[in-house]
Structure formats: structure tokens, C-alpha cells
Amino acid sequence: MAYSDPTYVIFDGDEDAWAYRFMKGWNASENVSFEFANAHDLDNMTSRAQDED
């Protein structure tokens, strides 16, 4: 099933990197119907990024 509206997923890179690795594995698997695209690959976000402070 294709969706026209993407869902943006954000995570804590220090605490939740394991979940991102699971998603990458699902995306690569031929046995799991799961697709995602990295938003950073779709659009350059550097000009909109804000300082963490």
C-alpha cells in the first residue's frame, strides 16, 4: 500500500539508535513490507537547522 503523506520520525540518536537500525533492517529485508526514506536524503535541512542551545 502506498501512502501519499509521509510520516516524519524523529529519535534521540544516543538512546534510540537501536530503533533506527531496526527500521533500516526492515527496509532492507525482502520478507518485510516496510519502506522509508531518510528525510536528509530528500531535502537539505542545513539552512533550517537551529543551534541546540
PDB file of N, CA, C and O in Angstrom:
ATOM      1  N   MET A   1       0.847  -1.179   0.000  1.00  0.00           N
ATOM      2  CA  MET A   1       0.000   0.000   0.000  1.00  0.00           C
ATOM      3  C   MET A   1       0.888   1.235   0.000  1.00  0.00           C
ATOM      4  O   MET A   1       1.824   1.331   0.793  1.00  0.00           O
ATOM      5  N   ALA A   2       0.600   2.165  -0.874  1.00  0.00           N
ATOM      6  CA  ALA A   2       1.376   3.397  -0.952  1.00  0.00           C
ATOM      7  C   ALA A   2       0.615   4.530  -0.261  1.00  0.00           C
ATOM      8  O   ALA A   2      -0.601   4.659  -0.405  1.00  0.00           O
ATOM      9  N   TYR A   3       1.335   5.325   0.470  1.00  0.00           N
ATOM     10  CA  TYR A   3       0.740   6.469   1.154  1.00  0.00           C
ATOM     11  C   TYR A   3       1.226   7.742   0.484  1.00  0.00           C
ATOM     12  O   TYR A   3       2.386   7.833   0.082  1.00  0.00           O
ATOM     13  N   SER A   4       0.351   8.717   0.363  1.00  0.00           N
ATOM     14  CA  SER A   4       0.742   9.970  -0.276  1.00  0.00           C
ATOM     15  C   SER A   4       1.341  10.954   0.721  1.00  0.00           C
ATOM     16  O   SER A   4       2.084  11.852   0.328  1.00  0.00           O
ATOM     17  N   ASP A   5       1.029  10.798   2.005  1.00  0.00           N
ATOM     18  CA  ASP A   5       1.553  11.695   3.023  1.00  0.00           C
ATOM     19  C   ASP A   5       2.614  10.976   3.848  1.00  0.00           C
ATOM     20  O   ASP A   5       2.324   9.955   4.472  1.00  0.00           O
ATOM     21  N   PRO A   6       3.833  11.493   3.858  1.00  0.00           N
ATOM     22  CA  PRO A   6       4.882  10.830   4.632  1.00  0.00           C
ATOM     23  C   PRO A   6       4.712  11.082   6.129  1.00  0.00           C
ATOM     24  O   PRO A   6       4.085  12.059   6.539  1.00  0.00           O
ATOM     25  N   THR A   7       5.265  10.212   6.916  1.00  0.00           N
ATOM     26  CA  THR A   7       5.310  10.371   8.365  1.00  0.00           C
ATOM     27  C   THR A   7       6.745  10.651   8.749  1.00  0.00           C
ATOM     28  O   THR A   7       7.648   9.911   8.361  1.00  0.00           O
ATOM     29  N   TYR A   8       6.965  11.700   9.500  1.00  0.00           N
ATOM     30  CA  TYR A   8       8.303  12.065   9.936  1.00  0.00           C
ATOM     31  C   TYR A   8       8.563  11.435  11.298  1.00  0.00           C
ATOM     32  O   TYR A   8       7.778  11.609  12.230  1.00  0.00           O
ATOM     33  N   VAL A   9       9.658  10.709  11.410  1.00  0.00           N
ATOM     34  CA  VAL A   9      10.028  10.058  12.660  1.00  0.00           C
ATOM     35  C   VAL A   9      11.313  10.696  13.154  1.00  0.00           C
ATOM     36  O   VAL A   9      12.298  10.779  12.419  1.00  0.00           O
ATOM     37  N   ILE A  10      11.300  11.142  14.389  1.00  0.00           N
ATOM     38  CA  ILE A  10      12.497  11.730  14.986  1.00  0.00           C
ATOM     39  C   ILE A  10      12.863  10.886  16.202  1.00  0.00           C
ATOM     40  O   ILE A  10      11.988  10.341  16.875  1.00  0.00           O
ATOM     41  N   PHE A  11      14.153  10.782  16.476  1.00  0.00           N
ATOM     42  CA  PHE A  11      14.571   9.968  17.613  1.00  0.00           C
ATOM     43  C   PHE A  11      15.820  10.541  18.244  1.00  0.00           C
ATOM     44  O   PHE A  11      16.536  11.334  17.632  1.00  0.00           O
ATOM     45  N   ASP A  12      16.072  10.134  19.465  1.00  0.00           N
ATOM     46  CA  ASP A  12      17.264  10.513  20.199  1.00  0.00           C
ATOM     47  C   ASP A  12      18.397   9.611  19.729  1.00  0.00           C
ATOM     48  O   ASP A  12      18.377   8.408  19.989  1.00  0.00           O
ATOM     49  N   GLY A  13      19.369  10.168  19.051  1.00  0.00           N
ATOM     50  CA  GLY A  13      20.456   9.380  18.489  1.00  0.00           C
ATOM     51  C   GLY A  13      21.294   8.658  19.527  1.00  0.00           C
ATOM     52  O   GLY A  13      21.920   7.645  19.211  1.00  0.00           O
ATOM     53  N   ASP A  14      21.322   9.149  20.749  1.00  0.00           N
ATOM     54  CA  ASP A  14      22.091   8.490  21.800  1.00  0.00           C
ATOM     55  C   ASP A  14      21.337   7.313  22.413  1.00  0.00           C
ATOM     56  O   ASP A  14      21.936   6.285  22.731  1.00  0.00           O
ATOM     57  N   GLU A  15      20.034   7.463  22.578  1.00  0.00           N
ATOM     58  CA  GLU A  15      19.238   6.452  23.274  1.00  0.00           C
ATOM     59  C   GLU A  15      18.452   5.534  22.338  1.00  0.00           C
ATOM     60  O   GLU A  15      18.152   4.399  22.708  1.00  0.00           O
ATOM     61  N   ASP A  16      18.120   5.992  21.154  1.00  0.00           N
ATOM     62  CA  ASP A  16      17.196   5.260  20.291  1.00  0.00           C
ATOM     63  C   ASP A  16      17.805   4.786  18.976  1.00  0.00           C
ATOM     64  O   ASP A  16      17.073   4.418  18.056  1.00  0.00           O
ATOM     65  N   ALA A  17      19.122   4.790  18.874  1.00  0.00           N
ATOM     66  CA  ALA A  17      19.770   4.374  17.632  1.00  0.00           C
ATOM     67  C   ALA A  17      19.419   2.928  17.287  1.00  0.00           C
ATOM     68  O   ALA A  17      19.362   2.569  16.111  1.00  0.00           O
ATOM     69  N   TRP A  18      19.187   2.102  18.295  1.00  0.00           N
ATOM     70  CA  TRP A  18      18.810   0.706  18.051  1.00  0.00           C
ATOM     71  C   TRP A  18      17.531   0.625  17.226  1.00  0.00           C
ATOM     72  O   TRP A  18      17.410  -0.229  16.348  1.00  0.00           O
ATOM     73  N   ALA A  19      16.562   1.525  17.511  1.00  0.00           N
ATOM     74  CA  ALA A  19      15.285   1.507  16.786  1.00  0.00           C
ATOM     75  C   ALA A  19      15.495   1.897  15.323  1.00  0.00           C
ATOM     76  O   ALA A  19      14.867   1.326  14.431  1.00  0.00           O
ATOM     77  N   TYR A  20      16.370   2.860  15.076  1.00  0.00           N
ATOM     78  CA  TYR A  20      16.681   3.257  13.707  1.00  0.00           C
ATOM     79  C   TYR A  20      17.323   2.101  12.944  1.00  0.00           C
ATOM     80  O   TYR A  20      17.022   1.879  11.772  1.00  0.00           O
ATOM     81  N   ARG A  21      18.217   1.361  13.623  1.00  0.00           N
ATOM     82  CA  ARG A  21      18.850   0.204  12.979  1.00  0.00           C
ATOM     83  C   ARG A  21      17.812  -0.870  12.646  1.00  0.00           C
ATOM     84  O   ARG A  21      17.915  -1.523  11.608  1.00  0.00           O
ATOM     85  N   PHE A  22      16.816  -1.061  13.511  1.00  0.00           N
ATOM     86  CA  PHE A  22      15.739  -1.996  13.205  1.00  0.00           C
ATOM     87  C   PHE A  22      15.003  -1.549  11.946  1.00  0.00           C
ATOM     88  O   PHE A  22      14.737  -2.363  11.062  1.00  0.00           O
ATOM     89  N   MET A  23      14.674  -0.265  11.860  1.00  0.00           N
ATOM     90  CA  MET A  23      13.963   0.248  10.692  1.00  0.00           C
ATOM     91  C   MET A  23      14.789   0.061   9.423  1.00  0.00           C
ATOM     92  O   MET A  23      14.241  -0.299   8.381  1.00  0.00           O
ATOM     93  N   LYS A  24      16.090   0.297   9.495  1.00  0.00           N
ATOM     94  CA  LYS A  24      16.950   0.093   8.335  1.00  0.00           C
ATOM     95  C   LYS A  24      16.965  -1.375   7.929  1.00  0.00           C
ATOM     96  O   LYS A  24      16.983  -1.692   6.740  1.00  0.00           O
ATOM     97  N   GLY A  25      16.957  -2.272   8.913  1.00  0.00           N
ATOM     98  CA  GLY A  25      16.918  -3.698   8.616  1.00  0.00           C
ATOM     99  C   GLY A  25      15.613  -4.104   7.964  1.00  0.00           C
ATOM    100  O   GLY A  25      15.612  -4.861   6.994  1.00  0.00           O
ATOM    101  N   TRP A  26      14.495  -3.608   8.487  1.00  0.00           N
ATOM    102  CA  TRP A  26      13.190  -3.902   7.880  1.00  0.00           C
ATOM    103  C   TRP A  26      13.154  -3.390   6.446  1.00  0.00           C
ATOM    104  O   TRP A  26      12.659  -4.071   5.548  1.00  0.00           O
ATOM    105  N   ASN A  27      13.675  -2.200   6.238  1.00  0.00           N
ATOM    106  CA  ASN A  27      13.682  -1.594   4.910  1.00  0.00           C
ATOM    107  C   ASN A  27      14.491  -2.437   3.922  1.00  0.00           C
ATOM    108  O   ASN A  27      14.131  -2.528   2.749  1.00  0.00           O
ATOM    109  N   ALA A  28      15.562  -3.041   4.381  1.00  0.00           N
ATOM    110  CA  ALA A  28      16.435  -3.832   3.515  1.00  0.00           C
ATOM    111  C   ALA A  28      15.924  -5.252   3.293  1.00  0.00           C
ATOM    112  O   ALA A  28      16.344  -5.923   2.350  1.00  0.00           O
ATOM    113  N   SER A  29      15.024  -5.711   4.151  1.00  0.00           N
ATOM    114  CA  SER A  29      14.553  -7.094   4.082  1.00  0.00           C
ATOM    115  C   SER A  29      13.522  -7.297   2.974  1.00  0.00           C
ATOM    116  O   SER A  29      12.609  -6.490   2.798  1.00  0.00           O
ATOM    117  N   GLU A  30      13.685  -8.387   2.234  1.00  0.00           N
ATOM    118  CA  GLU A  30      12.701  -8.741   1.213  1.00  0.00           C
ATOM    119  C   GLU A  30      11.469  -9.402   1.843  1.00  0.00           C
ATOM    120  O   GLU A  30      10.431  -9.529   1.194  1.00  0.00           O
ATOM    121  N   ASN A  31      11.587  -9.818   3.103  1.00  0.00           N
ATOM    122  CA  ASN A  31      10.499 -10.524   3.783  1.00  0.00           C
ATOM    123  C   ASN A  31       9.598  -9.618   4.608  1.00  0.00           C
ATOM    124  O   ASN A  31       8.609 -10.084   5.174  1.00  0.00           O
ATOM    125  N   VAL A  32       9.921  -8.339   4.687  1.00  0.00           N
ATOM    126  CA  VAL A  32       9.145  -7.390   5.485  1.00  0.00           C
ATOM    127  C   VAL A  32       8.665  -6.274   4.565  1.00  0.00           C
ATOM    128  O   VAL A  32       9.453  -5.675   3.835  1.00  0.00           O
ATOM    129  N   SER A  33       7.374  -6.006   4.608  1.00  0.00           N
ATOM    130  CA  SER A  33       6.806  -4.915   3.801  1.00  0.00           C
ATOM    131  C   SER A  33       6.935  -3.610   4.582  1.00  0.00           C
ATOM    132  O   SER A  33       6.028  -3.215   5.315  1.00  0.00           O
ATOM    133  N   PHE A  34       8.071  -2.954   4.414  1.00  0.00           N
ATOM    134  CA  PHE A  34       8.352  -1.723   5.159  1.00  0.00           C
ATOM    135  C   PHE A  34       9.300  -0.884   4.320  1.00  0.00           C
ATOM    136  O   PHE A  34      10.365  -1.359   3.926  1.00  0.00           O
ATOM    137  N   GLU A  35       8.932   0.335   4.049  1.00  0.00           N
ATOM    138  CA  GLU A  35       9.790   1.240   3.279  1.00  0.00           C
ATOM    139  C   GLU A  35       9.867   2.587   3.963  1.00  0.00           C
ATOM    140  O   GLU A  35       8.875   3.079   4.501  1.00  0.00           O
ATOM    141  N   PHE A  36      11.038   3.178   3.941  1.00  0.00           N
ATOM    142  CA  PHE A  36      11.171   4.541   4.427  1.00  0.00           C
ATOM    143  C   PHE A  36      12.300   5.231   3.687  1.00  0.00           C
ATOM    144  O   PHE A  36      13.157   4.585   3.084  1.00  0.00           O
ATOM    145  N   ALA A  37      12.285   6.541   3.743  1.00  0.00           N
ATOM    146  CA  ALA A  37      13.342   7.351   3.140  1.00  0.00           C
ATOM    147  C   ALA A  37      13.877   8.290   4.211  1.00  0.00           C
ATOM    148  O   ALA A  37      13.111   8.825   5.012  1.00  0.00           O
ATOM    149  N   ASN A  38      15.156   8.484   4.225  1.00  0.00           N
ATOM    150  CA  ASN A  38      15.774   9.413   5.157  1.00  0.00           C
ATOM    151  C   ASN A  38      15.457  10.834   4.689  1.00  0.00           C
ATOM    152  O   ASN A  38      15.774  11.200   3.557  1.00  0.00           O
ATOM    153  N   ALA A  39      14.839  11.627   5.546  1.00  0.00           N
ATOM    154  CA  ALA A  39      14.449  12.996   5.183  1.00  0.00           C
ATOM    155  C   ALA A  39      15.657  13.830   4.766  1.00  0.00           C
ATOM    156  O   ALA A  39      15.528  14.739   3.947  1.00  0.00           O
ATOM    157  N   HIS A  40      16.813  13.531   5.316  1.00  0.00           N
ATOM    158  CA  HIS A  40      18.019  14.275   4.950  1.00  0.00           C
ATOM    159  C   HIS A  40      18.449  13.964   3.519  1.00  0.00           C
ATOM    160  O   HIS A  40      19.137  14.766   2.888  1.00  0.00           O
ATOM    161  N   ASP A  41      18.049  12.811   3.009  1.00  0.00           N
ATOM    162  CA  ASP A  41      18.329  12.481   1.617  1.00  0.00           C
ATOM    163  C   ASP A  41      17.328  13.145   0.679  1.00  0.00           C
ATOM    164  O   ASP A  41      17.612  13.317  -0.506  1.00  0.00           O
ATOM    165  N   LEU A  42      16.160  13.520   1.194  1.00  0.00           N
ATOM    166  CA  LEU A  42      15.117  14.113   0.372  1.00  0.00           C
ATOM    167  C   LEU A  42      15.242  15.627   0.252  1.00  0.00           C
ATOM    168  O   LEU A  42      14.895  16.201  -0.780  1.00  0.00           O
ATOM    169  N   ASP A  43      15.739  16.274   1.307  1.00  0.00           N
ATOM    170  CA  ASP A  43      15.800  17.735   1.335  1.00  0.00           C
ATOM    171  C   ASP A  43      16.960  18.167   2.217  1.00  0.00           C
ATOM    172  O   ASP A  43      17.139  17.634   3.312  1.00  0.00           O
ATOM    173  N   ASN A  44      17.741  19.119   1.755  1.00  0.00           N
ATOM    174  CA  ASN A  44      18.839  19.654   2.545  1.00  0.00           C
ATOM    175  C   ASN A  44      18.262  20.517   3.656  1.00  0.00           C
ATOM    176  O   ASN A  44      17.618  21.530   3.385  1.00  0.00           O
ATOM    177  N   MET A  45      18.487  20.126   4.898  1.00  0.00           N
ATOM    178  CA  MET A  45      17.889  20.832   6.028  1.00  0.00           C
ATOM    179  C   MET A  45      18.862  21.791   6.702  1.00  0.00           C
ATOM    180  O   MET A  45      18.503  22.434   7.689  1.00  0.00           O
ATOM    181  N   THR A  46      20.077  21.900   6.193  1.00  0.00           N
ATOM    182  CA  THR A  46      21.106  22.705   6.843  1.00  0.00           C
ATOM    183  C   THR A  46      20.675  24.152   7.036  1.00  0.00           C
ATOM    184  O   THR A  46      20.934  24.729   8.093  1.00  0.00           O
ATOM    185  N   SER A  47      20.033  24.746   6.057  1.00  0.00           N
ATOM    186  CA  SER A  47      19.661  26.154   6.159  1.00  0.00           C
ATOM    187  C   SER A  47      18.561  26.391   7.190  1.00  0.00           C
ATOM    188  O   SER A  47      18.385  27.517   7.656  1.00  0.00           O
ATOM    189  N   ARG A  48      17.812  25.335   7.554  1.00  0.00           N
ATOM    190  CA  ARG A  48      16.730  25.489   8.538  1.00  0.00           C
ATOM    191  C   ARG A  48      17.122  24.981   9.915  1.00  0.00           C
ATOM    192  O   ARG A  48      16.353  25.126  10.865  1.00  0.00           O
ATOM    193  N   ALA A  49      18.302  24.390  10.041  1.00  0.00           N
ATOM    194  CA  ALA A  49      18.723  23.828  11.313  1.00  0.00           C
ATOM    195  C   ALA A  49      18.934  24.927  12.340  1.00  0.00           C
ATOM    196  O   ALA A  49      19.372  26.033  12.023  1.00  0.00           O
ATOM    197  N   GLN A  50      18.613  24.592  13.566  1.00  0.00           N
ATOM    198  CA  GLN A  50      18.785  25.542  14.655  1.00  0.00           C
ATOM    199  C   GLN A  50      19.845  25.034  15.618  1.00  0.00           C
ATOM    200  O   GLN A  50      20.025  23.826  15.774  1.00  0.00           O
ATOM    201  N   ASP A  51      20.532  25.941  16.249  1.00  0.00           N
ATOM    202  CA  ASP A  51      21.526  25.587  17.235  1.00  0.00           C
ATOM    203  C   ASP A  51      20.854  24.877  18.405  1.00  0.00           C
ATOM    204  O   ASP A  51      19.762  25.268  18.818  1.00  0.00           O
ATOM    205  N   GLU A  52      21.495  23.832  18.948  1.00  0.00           N
ATOM    206  CA  GLU A  52      20.901  23.101  20.051  1.00  0.00           C
ATOM    207  C   GLU A  52      20.760  23.952  21.289  1.00  0.00           C
ATOM    208  O   GLU A  52      19.907  23.670  22.131  1.00  0.00           O
ATOM    209  N   ASP A  53      21.577  24.995  21.430  1.00  0.00           N
ATOM    210  CA  ASP A  53      21.470  25.851  22.605  1.00  0.00           C
ATOM    211  C   ASP A  53      20.172  26.629  22.521  1.00  0.00           C
ATOM    212  O   ASP A  53      19.867  27.421  23.412  1.00  0.00           O
TER     213      ASP A  53
END
